[in-house]
Amino acid sequence: MDNGSNPVGGARLRDPRYDILFEPVKIGPVTARNRFYQVPHCNGGGYRDPSAAAEMRRIKSEGGWGVIFTEQVEIHHTSEITPFIELRIWDEDDMPGLAKMADAIHSNGALAGIELAYSGANGPNLYTREVPLAPSHTPILTFTSDPVQARAMDKEDIRNLRHWHKLAYRRAKRAGYDILCLYGAHGFGVIQHFLSPRTNQRTDEYGGSLENRSRLLKELISDARDEVGDTCAIAVRLSLDELAGEQGFSNAQLRDMVAMHAELPDLWDFAHGTWEACSGTSRFKPEGAQEDLIRGLKQLTPRPVVGVGRFTSADMMVRQVRQGLMDFIGAARPSIADPFLPKKIDEGRIEDIRECIGCNICVTGDMTMSLSRCTQNSSFMEEWRKGWHPETIRPKQSDAKVLVVGAGPAGLSAAHKVGLRGYEVALAEATAELGGRVTRESRLPGLSAWARVRDYRHGQIAKMTNVNVYRDSALTADDVLGFGFENIAIATGARWRRDGIARYNLLPIPLAGSMPVFTPDDLMAGSLPTGHVVVYDDDHYYMGSVLAELLVQKGCKVTFVTPATKVAEWSFNTLEQGTIQARLLETGVDVRVTRGLSSVEADGVTVACTYTGRTERIGCDAVVMVTARLPEDGLFLALKAREAEWADNGIASVKLIGDANAPAAIAWATYAGHRYAEELEAPPIGDALPFRREVARLKD
């Protein structure tokens, strides 16, 4: 057996190489304490969960960020993006929540920023039922293709728009915000709609030339200065490139516009043109992916510049500043994965940073209108609801010992957090490798960042003298009963099914024994099919497309079959569905959508149209089933069957967690491990909710 522990090191000082990141930077009338700038990001809470959102931002202030922003805040009821749940600054009822967030951000010395948004051509107004307004007559450009059009603004509408912004400026100032940012990026802001020739076909002084198309931006910033004077900084967030060539607002046009209005705002904040391009997953976008687009912009203006790029490396951050690319290191996802990233760099604890893996599970909270999650930081959006903190946890309740069986994402998370509480922990892994599914999946094309889930937790565990790691330690129920541990967490993972059961087929399908049928587990173990392979994907997340890509790399001809209308349908929520489908088409994969698998024969498969039921045959040499998974819960069931023996063997609790309990995405597994640690030996709560929530008050 291998004991992976060693003593925790002592306190250290910041590496002088990183001193530049901690220089104060002036933004108009205010000064940021350092260059760490949490750019606006959504969280799935918005107006529904204001206390949860405020406490999440407070934690970042505690973690050392110099500037912390809200998400986009809708300034007026004539432009809202229901069903998405964002903050609002419509009237006085919104003020307490916004003020609470500003106070939370200020609590540890950060500047509070508010991103003011009028969505224009992106606001369907499904809640308010107001007619949307945009620069020109245009369909509403939403994710869900709502059957709504916007009316072209006339001069009175533009005067009203300026007035509504003035109301928002006053309220934002009164709520305590230091930086007011006008949102014109990612296609979500009326400013971008005026700047872009695609959405602005006006022939008056607000359309045509770049000078005319930027007139509204100039007026809105001028109005802001009139309203807030020298008490608040004025920033603007713009798209680096709309990715529509000269028909859209291109990078070249952006440069001309910045040069034309170099001193207009107090700060320029630049992000890629679409949200999908700006916040691409690590599978398709490396750290600093927007560098070429932002290079040289800082030289066009004396104002400070913010840029983003999923920055997790302190050395990369320093290079961005020293090479004159940006003044502030903008971050959304890295600030979610580790709210204490600045403090850890400041204290010389680089190895303690929970690096963002770029999976975009955080984005799925906004896209599904639910509270966001983070694969790396399970406390994200649970700071207020459950009182969880990303760096600290309450001390142990007793001297009881804990056995964690399985060192995948759930087991590693449980062992790490239970160890932080001070319990004596043994982590037993049946194989020689730690990490379970994240280790196996990280070897697949584009998923190397998944290994950060394992590396961070194992790195932290290795410094704990109270946590012992045992590899090659497959355990039986007799072993567990005889060890003398009071609390047992079973985190033995799951396996992929081979029988076709998933959403389309709820019962096993006919399988010809002579046709080779593989699962993702087989491919990740190195057992690969050859020839013409049908990949059947009824999982609808990343695994099917990743395996298709792997097989193409290995020389196979691949037909991708799915009962969904799109490849990797659920990855729409991680902003990568279009990129995934394009990748498969570009690599020569034959894509067959709306086709459910009916049977597997000796020389091929039969599939059925999910709409008409019409069948067709596809000849092939092998089939890869990417369907549902089964929990590996044998050890738990064996222990449960002998529950009468627990007390005699000193066992107080046996808990099944992670994929062994119910297979899901990796973030669900790390959350399960964290929750196990938080709730270990906690008093029973009966019928009470295990979290706090806010309920809308009734009004007459």
Solvent accessible surface area in square Angstrom, and as a share of the most:
residue,aa,sasa,rsa
1,M,187,0.83
2,D,59,0.31
3,N,83,0.43
4,G,19,0.18
5,S,30,0.19
6,N,74,0.38
7,P,102,0.64
8,V,102,0.59
9,G,58,0.56
10,G,63,0.61
11,A,112,0.87
12,R,112,0.41
13,L,162,0.81
14,R,74,0.27
15,D,45,0.23
16,P,100,0.63
17,R,139,0.51
18,Y,8,0.03
19,D,61,0.32
20,I,20,0.10
21,L,0,0.00
22,F,34,0.14
23,E,74,0.33
24,P,94,0.59
25,V,18,0.10
26,K,133,0.56
27,I,0,0.00
28,G,27,0.26
29,P,53,0.33
30,V,22,0.13
31,T,72,0.42
32,A,0,0.00
33,R,85,0.31
34,N,8,0.04
35,R,27,0.10
36,F,1,0.00
37,Y,0,0.00
38,Q,0,0.00
39,V,2,0.01
40,P,11,0.07
41,H,17,0.08
42,C,29,0.17
43,N,0,0.00
44,G,1,0.01
45,G,0,0.00
46,G,0,0.00
47,Y,89,0.34
48,R,91,0.33
49,D,17,0.09
50,P,32,0.20
51,S,5,0.03
52,A,0,0.00
53,A,0,0.00
54,A,2,0.01
55,E,41,0.18
56,M,2,0.01
57,R,0,0.00
58,R,65,0.24
59,I,3,0.01
60,K,1,0.00
61,S,1,0.01
62,E,48,0.22
63,G,0,0.00
64,G,13,0.13
65,W,2,0.01
66,G,0,0.00
67,V,0,0.00
68,I,0,0.00
69,F,1,0.00
70,T,0,0.00
71,E,0,0.00
72,Q,11,0.05
73,V,0,0.00
74,E,2,0.01
75,I,2,0.01
76,H,23,0.10
77,H,70,0.31
78,T,14,0.08
79,S,3,0.02
80,E,0,0.00
81,I,12,0.06
82,T,31,0.18
83,P,55,0.35
84,F,24,0.10
85,I,17,0.08
86,E,2,0.01
87,L,8,0.04
88,R,23,0.09
89,I,0,0.00
90,W,46,0.16
91,D,65,0.34
92,E,93,0.42
93,D,79,0.41
94,D,31,0.16
95,M,16,0.07
96,P,91,0.57
97,G,21,0.20
98,L,2,0.01
99,A,31,0.24
100,K,99,0.42
101,M,2,0.01
102,A,0,0.00
103,D,95,0.49
104,A,14,0.11
105,I,0,0.00
106,H,67,0.30
107,S,65,0.42
108,N,60,0.31
109,G,49,0.47
110,A,3,0.02
111,L,24,0.12
112,A,0,0.00
113,G,0,0.00
114,I,0,0.00
115,E,3,0.02
116,L,2,0.01
117,A,0,0.00
118,Y,3,0.01
119,S,0,0.00
120,G,1,0.01
121,A,0,0.00
122,N,13,0.07
123,G,1,0.01
124,P,7,0.04
125,N,3,0.01
126,L,82,0.41
127,Y,137,0.52
128,T,32,0.19
129,R,212,0.77
130,E,66,0.30
131,V,93,0.54
132,P,5,0.03
133,L,10,0.05
134,A,0,0.00
135,P,1,0.01
136,S,10,0.06
137,H,128,0.57
138,T,16,0.09
139,P,79,0.50
140,I,7,0.03
141,L,83,0.41
142,T,28,0.16
143,F,57,0.24
144,T,83,0.48
145,S,93,0.60
146,D,23,0.12
147,P,141,0.89
148,V,37,0.21
149,Q,116,0.51
150,A,3,0.02
151,R,98,0.36
152,A,25,0.19
153,M,5,0.02
154,D,73,0.38
155,K,79,0.33
156,E,102,0.46
157,D,13,0.07
158,I,3,0.02
159,R,148,0.54
160,N,53,0.27
161,L,0,0.00
162,R,66,0.24
163,H,85,0.38
164,W,34,0.12
165,H,3,0.01
166,K,56,0.24
167,L,46,0.23
168,A,0,0.00
169,Y,1,0.00
170,R,107,0.39
171,R,38,0.14
172,A,0,0.00
173,K,82,0.35
174,R,147,0.54
175,A,5,0.04
176,G,29,0.27
177,Y,5,0.02
178,D,26,0.14
179,I,0,0.00
180,L,1,0.01
181,C,1,0.00
182,L,1,0.01
183,Y,13,0.05
184,G,1,0.01
185,A,0,0.00
186,H,20,0.09
187,G,25,0.24
188,F,23,0.10
189,G,0,0.00
190,V,2,0.01
191,I,5,0.02
192,Q,2,0.01
193,H,4,0.02
194,F,2,0.01
195,L,1,0.00
196,S,0,0.00
197,P,41,0.26
198,R,122,0.44
199,T,9,0.05
200,N,7,0.03
201,Q,108,0.48
202,R,30,0.11
203,T,142,0.83
204,D,41,0.21
205,E,73,0.33
206,Y,15,0.06
207,G,3,0.03
208,G,54,0.52
209,S,59,0.38
210,L,24,0.12
211,E,107,0.48
212,N,36,0.18
213,R,20,0.07
214,S,0,0.00
215,R,77,0.28
216,L,1,0.00
217,L,2,0.01
218,K,103,0.44
219,E,33,0.15
220,L,0,0.00
221,I,1,0.00
222,S,55,0.36
223,D,5,0.03
224,A,1,0.00
225,R,80,0.29
226,D,113,0.59
227,E,45,0.20
228,V,3,0.02
229,G,43,0.41
230,D,118,0.61
231,T,72,0.42
232,C,4,0.03
233,A,0,0.00
234,I,1,0.01
235,A,0,0.00
236,V,0,0.00
237,R,10,0.04
238,L,0,0.00
239,S,0,0.00
240,L,1,0.01
241,D,24,0.12
242,E,12,0.05
243,L,99,0.49
244,A,29,0.22
245,G,48,0.46
246,E,125,0.56
247,Q,135,0.60
248,G,0,0.00
249,F,2,0.01
250,S,9,0.06
251,N,20,0.10
252,A,60,0.46
253,Q,22,0.10
254,L,0,0.00
255,R,60,0.22
256,D,81,0.42
257,M,0,0.00
258,V,0,0.00
259,A,56,0.43
260,M,88,0.39
261,H,21,0.10
262,A,22,0.17
263,E,106,0.47
264,L,30,0.15
265,P,0,0.00
266,D,9,0.05
267,L,0,0.00
268,W,0,0.00
269,D,1,0.00
270,F,0,0.00
271,A,0,0.00
272,H,14,0.06
273,G,1,0.01
274,T,47,0.27
275,W,37,0.13
276,E,72,0.32
277,A,13,0.10
278,C,13,0.08
279,S,16,0.11
280,G,6,0.06
281,T,2,0.01
282,S,23,0.15
283,R,18,0.06
284,F,38,0.16
285,K,60,0.26
286,P,92,0.58
287,E,40,0.18
288,G,10,0.10
289,A,45,0.35
290,Q,8,0.04
291,E,26,0.12
292,D,117,0.61
293,L,40,0.20
294,I,3,0.01
295,R,107,0.39
296,G,24,0.23
297,L,0,0.00
298,K,54,0.23
299,Q,121,0.54
300,L,62,0.31
301,T,11,0.06
302,P,94,0.59
303,R,70,0.26
304,P,18,0.12
305,V,0,0.00
306,V,0,0.00
307,G,0,0.00
308,V,17,0.10
309,G,8,0.07
310,R,19,0.07
311,F,2,0.01
312,T,5,0.03
313,S,39,0.25
314,A,6,0.05
315,D,74,0.38
316,M,44,0.20
317,M,2,0.01
318,V,17,0.09
319,R,80,0.29
320,Q,1,0.00
321,V,15,0.09
322,R,153,0.56
323,Q,94,0.42
324,G,15,0.14
325,L,2,0.01
326,M,3,0.01
327,D,19,0.10
328,F,0,0.00
329,I,1,0.01
330,G,0,0.00
331,A,3,0.03
332,A,23,0.18
333,R,25,0.09
334,P,3,0.02
335,S,0,0.00
336,I,5,0.02
337,A,1,0.01
338,D,0,0.00
339,P,3,0.02
340,F,12,0.05
341,L,2,0.01
342,P,1,0.01
343,K,69,0.29
344,K,1,0.00
345,I,0,0.00
346,D,53,0.28
347,E,65,0.29
348,G,15,0.15
349,R,60,0.22
350,I,70,0.36
351,E,92,0.41
352,D,9,0.05
353,I,11,0.05
354,R,9,0.03
355,E,56,0.25
356,C,10,0.06
357,I,4,0.02
358,G,1,0.01
359,C,15,0.09
360,N,2,0.01
361,I,4,0.02
362,C,17,0.10
363,V,11,0.06
364,T,8,0.05
365,G,3,0.03
366,D,8,0.04
367,M,9,0.04
368,T,56,0.32
369,M,61,0.27
370,S,48,0.31
371,L,36,0.18
372,S,4,0.03
373,R,77,0.28
374,C,15,0.09
375,T,3,0.02
376,Q,4,0.02
377,N,4,0.02
378,S,11,0.07
379,S,1,0.00
380,F,5,0.02
381,M,2,0.01
382,E,15,0.07
383,E,10,0.04
384,W,42,0.15
385,R,45,0.17
386,K,40,0.17
387,G,57,0.54
388,W,12,0.04
389,H,30,0.13
390,P,4,0.02
391,E,46,0.21
392,T,85,0.49
393,I,31,0.16
394,R,82,0.30
395,P,100,0.63
396,K,79,0.33
397,Q,100,0.45
398,S,44,0.28
399,D,120,0.62
400,A,13,0.10
401,K,60,0.26
402,V,0,0.00
403,L,3,0.02
404,V,0,0.00
405,V,9,0.05
406,G,8,0.08
407,A,0,0.00
408,G,11,0.10
409,P,8,0.05
410,A,5,0.04
411,G,0,0.00
412,L,0,0.00
413,S,4,0.03
414,A,0,0.00
415,A,0,0.00
416,H,7,0.03
417,K,19,0.08
418,V,0,0.00
419,G,5,0.05
420,L,76,0.38
421,R,6,0.02
422,G,33,0.32
423,Y,1,0.00
424,E,89,0.40
425,V,1,0.01
426,A,9,0.07
427,L,0,0.00
428,A,5,0.04
429,E,16,0.07
430,A,57,0.44
431,T,73,0.42
432,A,60,0.47
433,E,77,0.34
434,L,8,0.04
435,G,0,0.00
436,G,18,0.18
437,R,25,0.09
438,V,0,0.00
439,T,4,0.03
440,R,82,0.30
441,E,3,0.01
442,S,16,0.10
443,R,143,0.52
444,L,12,0.06
445,P,22,0.14
446,G,38,0.36
447,L,1,0.01
448,S,84,0.54
449,A,15,0.12
450,W,12,0.04
451,A,15,0.11
452,R,61,0.22
453,V,0,0.00
454,R,57,0.21
455,D,75,0.39
456,Y,23,0.09
457,R,10,0.04
458,H,48,0.22
459,G,32,0.31
460,Q,24,0.11
461,I,0,0.00
462,A,20,0.15
463,K,42,0.18
464,M,16,0.07
465,T,95,0.55
466,N,40,0.20
467,V,0,0.00
468,N,30,0.16
469,V,1,0.00
470,Y,58,0.22
471,R,58,0.21
472,D,102,0.53
473,S,13,0.08
474,A,77,0.60
475,L,32,0.16
476,T,76,0.44
477,A,11,0.08
478,D,91,0.47
479,D,51,0.26
480,V,0,0.00
481,L,8,0.04
482,G,62,0.60
483,F,96,0.40
484,G,33,0.31
485,F,27,0.11
486,E,50,0.23
487,N,4,0.02
488,I,0,0.00
489,A,0,0.00
490,I,0,0.00
491,A,7,0.06
492,T,48,0.28
493,G,23,0.22
494,A,19,0.15
495,R,108,0.39
496,W,24,0.08
497,R,46,0.17
498,R,113,0.41
499,D,32,0.17
500,G,0,0.00
501,I,26,0.13
502,A,10,0.08
503,R,167,0.61
504,Y,83,0.32
505,N,22,0.11
506,L,138,0.69
507,L,139,0.69
508,P,82,0.52
509,I,16,0.08
510,P,91,0.58
511,L,70,0.35
512,A,27,0.21
513,G,85,0.82
514,S,82,0.53
515,M,8,0.04
516,P,62,0.39
517,V,22,0.13
518,F,31,0.13
519,T,2,0.01
520,P,0,0.00
521,D,39,0.20
522,D,31,0.16
523,L,6,0.03
524,M,23,0.10
525,A,87,0.67
526,G,57,0.55
527,S,56,0.36
528,L,60,0.30
529,P,7,0.04
530,T,105,0.61
531,G,40,0.38
532,H,34,0.15
533,V,0,0.00
534,V,0,0.00
535,V,0,0.00
536,Y,0,0.00
537,D,0,0.00
538,D,1,0.00
539,D,35,0.18
540,H,18,0.08
541,Y,28,0.10
542,Y,14,0.05
543,M,4,0.02
544,G,0,0.00
545,S,0,0.00
546,V,0,0.00
547,L,0,0.00
548,A,0,0.00
549,E,15,0.07
550,L,20,0.10
551,L,0,0.00
552,V,40,0.23
553,Q,115,0.51
554,K,119,0.50
555,G,68,0.65
556,C,15,0.09
557,K,131,0.55
558,V,5,0.03
559,T,1,0.01
560,F,0,0.00
561,V,0,0.00
562,T,0,0.00
563,P,19,0.12
564,A,9,0.07
565,T,67,0.39
566,K,91,0.38
567,V,0,0.00
568,A,0,0.00
569,E,69,0.31
570,W,84,0.30
571,S,0,0.00
572,F,69,0.29
573,N,16,0.08
574,T,0,0.00
575,L,9,0.04
576,E,10,0.05
577,Q,21,0.09
578,G,49,0.48
579,T,61,0.35
580,I,0,0.00
581,Q,44,0.20
582,A,41,0.31
583,R,75,0.27
584,L,0,0.00
585,L,101,0.50
586,E,140,0.63
587,T,54,0.32
588,G,64,0.61
589,V,6,0.04
590,D,54,0.28
591,V,31,0.18
592,R,73,0.27
593,V,45,0.26
594,T,19,0.11
595,R,62,0.23
596,G,0,0.00
597,L,0,0.00
598,S,39,0.25
599,S,20,0.13
600,V,3,0.02
601,E,49,0.22
602,A,64,0.50
603,D,92,0.48
604,G,0,0.00
605,V,0,0.00
606,T,23,0.14
607,V,0,0.00
608,A,10,0.08
609,C,18,0.11
610,T,49,0.29
611,Y,163,0.62
612,T,87,0.51
613,G,44,0.43
614,R,173,0.63
615,T,83,0.48
616,E,64,0.29
617,R,125,0.45
618,I,8,0.04
619,G,41,0.39
620,C,12,0.07
621,D,82,0.42
622,A,2,0.02
623,V,0,0.00
624,V,0,0.00
625,M,0,0.00
626,V,0,0.00
627,T,2,0.01
628,A,34,0.26
629,R,44,0.16
630,L,57,0.29
631,P,35,0.22
632,E,66,0.30
633,D,37,0.19
634,G,50,0.48
635,L,25,0.12
636,F,31,0.13
637,L,98,0.49
638,A,41,0.32
639,L,0,0.00
640,K,96,0.41
641,A,90,0.70
642,R,77,0.28
643,E,81,0.36
644,A,100,0.77
645,E,64,0.29
646,W,24,0.08
647,A,85,0.66
648,D,132,0.68
649,N,50,0.26
650,G,41,0.40
651,I,11,0.05
652,A,79,0.61
653,S,38,0.24
654,V,18,0.11
655,K,106,0.45
656,L,22,0.11
657,I,7,0.04
658,G,8,0.08
659,D,11,0.06
660,A,0,0.00
661,N,88,0.45
662,A,63,0.49
663,P,42,0.26
664,A,29,0.22
665,A,18,0.14
666,I,9,0.05
667,A,1,0.01
668,W,88,0.31
669,A,1,0.01
670,T,0,0.00
671,Y,41,0.16
672,A,23,0.17
673,G,0,0.00
674,H,7,0.03
675,R,84,0.31
676,Y,16,0.06
677,A,0,0.00
678,E,21,0.09
679,E,75,0.34
680,L,9,0.04
681,E,64,0.29
682,A,42,0.33
683,P,98,0.62
684,P,132,0.83
685,I,100,0.51
686,G,68,0.65
687,D,155,0.80
688,A,63,0.48
689,L,97,0.48
690,P,55,0.34
691,F,63,0.26
692,R,131,0.48
693,R,148,0.54
694,E,64,0.29
695,V,106,0.61
696,A,94,0.72
697,R,163,0.60
698,L,174,0.87
699,K,130,0.55
700,D,196,1.02
